[in-house]
């Protein structure tokens, strides 16, 4: 087993800043949490590793799911979510999501987000894979995330009680003598007094850092998605769960065998409007795979595509959306239209080559229904968290909603009062190893080849061996790129461990050597902790009923 760094090689912090609440991340989960904390009268420090709008939220095309229509209900949304999650959702967490979701979306509108509307003024709703109702609210046709990000960033900028620190990479959790959170160390690429390694101190720390798509070579995630929040929590000893459930979006534009980095997504909403998949011979194949055909849950569609690619010895299939017509493309999908045309494809007249690529992870830092983690004072929200909402496979457009709803739940905890401020134990210099950024591509290639859509005992053992070999590589330096690479390797190792232990096929986890779903043994979640010596301990726990304490004193 690879021994991973349990603390990054950061120098003694050269400066400090204090707030009531620290939020790490500036997507929908982070900014919504910050706004809720301000309503509770708290001072907030928002830390983001790039510019405030460069996270995954602004790339969300399809929309945000909620039971807003008269012919829809939270109960129906719950049923669709549980079905997509293939028996591993925490039903109470899903109930929270679908019940509080409509109000949370209306709150976004009150904040200033402008969703597309019908001629009568009602919110325009569409359908995506796994949904049996039209319940996807969208903005700008296919620019929902960008519109939500715009509204929230503007709200943050208007509030003098929120301080924003950009170009800041979160390194490690700062705790007190009881082990409770009291802040984080961070590395800022800036000017003036706050440059280099510093300490942000607060008794409440909220991780909202998004996913870890850059663990893979081909992903729809932006370059900032290097799993910093999950890795930070792991080094602090927090519970992490469901890391094996990595969702591969079925319709990512295929750019050739050597493409790498962030890949262009072709939203599920295109299929929601009537587009369909065909193979190299021009045959529609989803009609025989699932009762919902091209709008089946994502894991079903991704697996069907992979099987068809194998059967036809091809590296992609095609999405046929020509019959949607020019007006639909221009009005409903202008962003995707421009993305296709910039790559020499006109979807009005051409087929779009697509294949699955990493898109989302259902697991992360394990939380309870209040967003609390196993470390008092440390919360997690959005894709970085494992709330139990998604189970083994996320239902389309539930991700933005999850960040929004559980930010409100964390806000309710903050409103109850602040935790006790104790003396933080600031980290001193350590000789723990960092991996050099030059090995990042090797990690990503290993994950693509052996821990991608198709997995087996053999492939996972190969991945483990290759990741172990990287542990013996030359020492990295305390620079942002090496810290990120170490985060990526930390998560890759834990993910591979989980995928090897779960000997079944369920949702977005596909074991070729264990093709069946095994409820008798595996209707549980895998939870891991990183030990002080750098080894992983993994255990099984029930899929619901998680409850943590925030360590608050009366």
N, C-alpha and C positions, 0 to 999 in steps of 0.2 A: 504494500500500500504506500503510495506517495505520501511523504510527510510535508504538509503545507505550512506556510508561514502563519503563525497565530497573531503576530503583530508586525505591522509594516515597519521598515527601517526609516522611520521619520526622526529628524532631529528634535531636540527640545523646542516646543513652540516658542516663537519669537515675539508673539503678541497675543492678546486676548480681547474678545468682545463678548458682551453679555446680553441676554434677552430672557424673556419668560419662556418662550417656545422657539425651538429651532426646527425648521422644516427643510429637509434635504430633497430638492427636486422641484421643478417648476412646470410640470404638466398639470392636467386637470386635478389629480389627487393632491398634489402639493399646494397648488394655489387655492383650491377649495378649502383645504385644511387651514391655511393661513388666514383666509377670510373668516372662517368660523372662529378661530382663536381671537381675532380682533373683535368680533361681536361679543366675546367673553371678556373684553377689556384687557387682553394681554399684549405685550410687546412681542413682535415676531421678527425673527431673522430667517429669511429665505435664502438658501444656498443652492446654487446651480452650477454645474461644471462647465457650461458653455454660456451662450446667451439665453435669456429667459424663455425664448420661444423655440428652442432648438430640440426639445424632447420629442417623444413619440406622439403626443397628443395632436400636434398640428398636422401629422401625416395621416390621421384617421380619415378615411374617405367615406365609408358607408354611412355611419351615423351613430345614434344613441338609442337603445331600445327601451321602451317603457309602454305600459298599457294605458295609452292616452285616448284611444278611440272608444266610441260608445259601444261598439260590438266586441270589445276586448275586455279583459279583466286581469288583475294580478294573479288570480288562480290559474288562468291559461298560460300566462307568462311563466309561472312557476313550473307548470307541467312540461313546457317545452325545454326549460333550463335543466330540469332533472333528467329528462330523456337524453339530452345532449351529453350530460355529465356521466352517463353510463354507470349509475349506481354508486358513485363516489362523492356526490355533492353532500354538503352539510345542509339538510333540508331547512333548518331554521335560518341559516345564513341566506339561503335563496329566498325564503319568505321575507326577510328583512329587505333584501334587494328589490323585489318586485312590488312590495307594499309601499316602501318609501320612495321608490323610483319616480313615479309620476310627479310627486311634489318637488323632488330634487330637480327634475327637468324644468318645471315651471319656475323654480328659483333661478335657474340659468337665464331664462327669458327675462325675468325681472332685473337680473344683473346687466342685461343689455345684449345677450346673444340673440341673433336674428336667424331663426329657422325658416326654411322654405314653407310657404303657405298655399292653401287652396284659394280659388276665387272668392269663397265665402269668408275668408280670413282664418279658417282653421288650420292647424299644423298639418302639413303634407306628410303622409306616412307611406312607407314602402315596406317590402318584405325581403328577408334574407334567409340564408340556409338554416334549417332547423326550426324556423318560426311558422306557426300555422295561422298567424294573423299579420296584417300590415301594422307594424308597431315601431318602425325605424324612422325616427325624426332626423332630418338632414338639413344641411345649410349649404348654400352656394352650389347646389346640385350634388357635388361630390367633394366638397371642401369643408365638411362638418368640423373636423378637428381644428382647422385653421381659424374658423369663426369662433369656436369656443375659446381657443387660446387667446384670440384678440380681445374678447370681452373680459376675460379674467385678468390678463396682463394689464389692461387699462384700469380695472378695478384696484389691482394691487398698487399701481402707480399713483392712484388718487389718495391712498391711505398713508398718512405720515407715520403711523405706528408700525409699518412694515418696512424693514430694511432689506434690500436685495443685494446679495454678493454674487456676482457673476464670475465665470472662469475660475471656479473653486472646486477642487476635487476633494470629496470627503474621504478621510483616511481611516480613522479608527474611533471607536466609541470611548469616551472618557467616563469613568465611573467613580463612585465614592467608595468608602471602606466597606459598605454593605453590598456592593456590586450593582447598585442602581445607577441608571444613566444620569450624567451631569453635564453632557456636552459631547463634542467631537473635535478631533484634530482635523485640519484641512490644509490643503496646499493651494494657494492663490497665485495665479499668474496675473499680477496687476502692477500698479505703481503706488508710490507713497508708503504710508505706514503699514498697510495690509498687503504684504507681498511675502511669498514664501510660505513656510509652515507656521500656522497659528492655531489658536484654540478658541472655539466658540462654546461658551458655557451657558447652560440652561438645564433646569431639572426635568424638562420634557423635550424629548427628541423624537421627531416624526420622520421616518424614512418614506420617501415617495419618489424613489430614483428610477422607477420603471423596470424594464426587463433586462435580459442578458442576451439579446440576439447576436451580438458580436462574438459569442462563444462559437458560432458557426460561421463558415466562410460565406455562405449565401443566405441573406436574411432581408426581410423588409424593414428591419429596424434601422434607425439612424446610427451614425458612428459613435454617438455618446452612450449607447446601450451596452455597456461593458459589465453590468451586474455589480456595480460598486456597492449598492445598498445591501444586497444579499451577502456579499463577501464580508463587508464590514460587520454585519450582524453575526455571521458565522464565527469570525475571529473573536467576537465578544462572548461567544458561547450560546447564542440564541438558538432556539429550535427552528429548523427549516424543514419543509415538507413538500411532497408531490413534485419534486424537481424532475422526475422522469416524464412528466406529462408536458411535453413541448409540442405546441401546435404548429403544424406545417400548413400554411395557407395553400389551398389547392391551385389557385389561379394567380401565380406570380409570372410576370412576363419573362419568357425564356430568352436570354441574351447571348447564348452560346456556351460551350463547355468550359470556357476559361473565365466566365464572369465571376466577380467577387464583390464583397461589400454590400451596400444597401441596394436591393433590387426593386424595380417598380411593381407595385401591387395593382392588380386589376380587381377592383372591389367586387365582393359578393353581390352587391346591389345591381351590378350589370346582369347577373343571372336572375336576380329578383325581378328585373324588367323584361325577362324573356330570352336572354342569351342562353346558349347550351354548348356542351362540350362534344367534340367529335375526335375520333382517332385519325391516324395517318391515312386510313382508307376512306375517311369521310363518314364513318358510322357513329351515330349517337349511341353511347354505351351506358349512360347513367339511368336510362329508363328501365334497364333490366337489373340494376344494382339496388334500387331503393324506391319505396313508394313515393317519395318526394323528388325523385329523379335528380335533376341538377341542383335542386335546393335542399338536398339532404345535408345533415350535419357535416362539418368540415372534415372530421376524421374519416367519414365514409367516402367522401368525394376524393380526398387525397389518396387513400388506399386504392380506390378504384382506378385513379389515374396511374398510380405506380404499377398496378397489375397490367393495365392496358399497355403501358410503355414497355414492360417486359415482354408481353405477348407479341408486340409488333417490332421489338428491337429498335425502339426510338427513344430519344431523350426528351421529348415533350409531346403534348397533344395540342389541340387547337380549341380556341373559344370562338364560336360563331355568333357574332352580334350584328351582322350586316343588315338583318331584317328590322333592326330597331329604327333605322332611318336617320337621316342627318339631323332632323329637328331634335330627336331624343338625345343624340350624342352632344349636340351643341348646348342644349338647355339643361340636361340632367347630369351629364358627365364631362364637363369642359376640361377638368384637370386631367382625367384619364385620356381624353382625346388628344390633348396637347402632349402628354407623356408618350403616347403611341406614335404620334406624328413626328416627334423629335427623334425617334428611333427608326424612321422609315416605314412605319406601318400606319395605314389609314383604316381604322376599324369600320368605317362606313362602307368600304369596298373590300377590305382584306380580312382574312382570318388572323387572330392574335395567337401567337405561339405561347403556351403557358406550361408550367410545371410547378410542383410543390416546392416551397422554400420556407425556412424557419420564419415564424411570424409572432408567436406569443407563447408565454409559459404560464401554465395554470398554477404552478407551485411557487414557493418563495418562503419568506419569513412567516412562520406560522403565527396567526393572530386569533383572538377570540372575537366575539361580535362587537366589542367596543374598540377594536383595533389594537389591543394590547398584545405585546409579545411576552416571551418567557422572562425577559429582563425588565424589572420595574423601571418605569419612566421612558421606555423605548416603545414606540408605536410604529406600525407600518401600514401603508395605504396604497391602493392601486396595484399595478402589476408586480411590484416588489413583494407584495404580501400574498400569503396563502390564507384566504378567508374561508375557504371551503365552498365558495359560490360556484366555481367552475368544475369541480370534480375532475374527471379524467379528460374533459374536452370542453372548451369554452363555447357557449352559444354566441353566434355572431352578434356584435354590437352591444354585448353586455359589459365590455371592458370599461368604456367611458362611464357607464352607469355605476359600476362597482366603485370606481375612484370617487365619484360624486357622493354616493350614498354613505360610504364608510368614512369619508372625510367629515361628514356631518356627525357621525357617531363618535369620532375622536373629538370633534368640537364639543360635544356634550360632556365628555370626560373633562376637558379643559375648563369648561364652564363651571364644573363642580368646585374648582379651586386648584391652586398650584401645589405641586409636590414640594416637599421640604428641600431647601437648598443646603447641601452639605459641601464640605471641602472636597474639591475634585482631586483625584490622583492623576497628575499630568504624566504622560509617558516620557521616559528618558530614552536616550539613544539605545538602540538594540542592534545586534549583529544578525538578526533574522534575515533569511535570504529573500531577495526579490528576483523574479525571473526577468531577464532582459527582453525588451520589446521585440527583438529580432526573432524570437521563437513564437510570437503570436500566430503567425500564419501556419506554423506546424501544428499548434493546438487546434486551430480552426479546421484544418484539413483532416486531422484525426477525427474530429467530431463529425464532420460531414460524411466521411467514409464509413465510420463504424457506429455512430450513435445518432444517425439521422432518422429518416422515415422508417427504414427497415433495420431491425436489430436482431441479434442472435447471441448466444453464449460465446461463439467464436469471435464475432466482431467486437463484442464488449470486452473480451479478454485482450484482444489486440489493442483496443483503445487504452485499457488500463496499463498495458505494458509500455505503450508509447508515451503516455503521460508520466509514468514513473521515470522513463529515461530523461524526460525534460527536467526532472528534479535535480539531476546531476550536472546540469548545464552551468555555464559560467555565471558569476554573480551579476545581478543587475544593479542599477543605480537608483537613488531616490529621486527619480523624475516621474512625471505624470504618466508617460507611456509605459514605464516598467511597473508602476503601481497597477495600472489598468490590466496589463498582461498577467500579473499575479492574480488579480481578481478573476479574470477569465479562466485561468488554470484551476483556481480553487473551486469554482462552480463546475467546471468540466469534470473534475474528479468526483465530486459529490453526485452529479447527475449520472455519470457512468456507473457508480456504485448502486444508485437506486434502480437504474434500468436493468442491471444484472440481477438484482435481488428479486424484482417483480417478474416472476416466471408465469406470465399470462399475457394475452393481448386484450387491452381495454382502452377505449377512446383513442387518444393520440399516442399511446404507447403500443407499438406493434412488434411482438416477438415472433419471428419466423419459426423458431423451434418450439414455441408454446402458442399456437394459433388460436386457442380457445380462451374465453373468459371464464375465470375460476372464482365464483362468488364465495364458495365455501372457505377458501383460504385467503383471497386477496381483496375482499370488500373492506379493506382497511387502508390507512395511509402510512407511508414510510416517513419517519421523522429522524433527522440526523443532527448531531452536534459535533462541532470541531473541538477536540480535546486540547489541553494545554501543551501536549507534546506533538500536536500537529496531525494526529490520527483522527479518523472519523468513527463515531459510534452511531449505529442506526438501529431503530426499534420500530415496531408496528404499534399504532394506536387506533382507537375507534375513529370513524370518519366524522363524528360530530361530538359535541359536548365539550369543546376546548374552553377553558376558562383560566385567565391569568389575573394576577393582582398588580396594580400599578405602584404598590408600596406606599400609598398615601397614608399619612398619619392623621389621626383625628385632631 
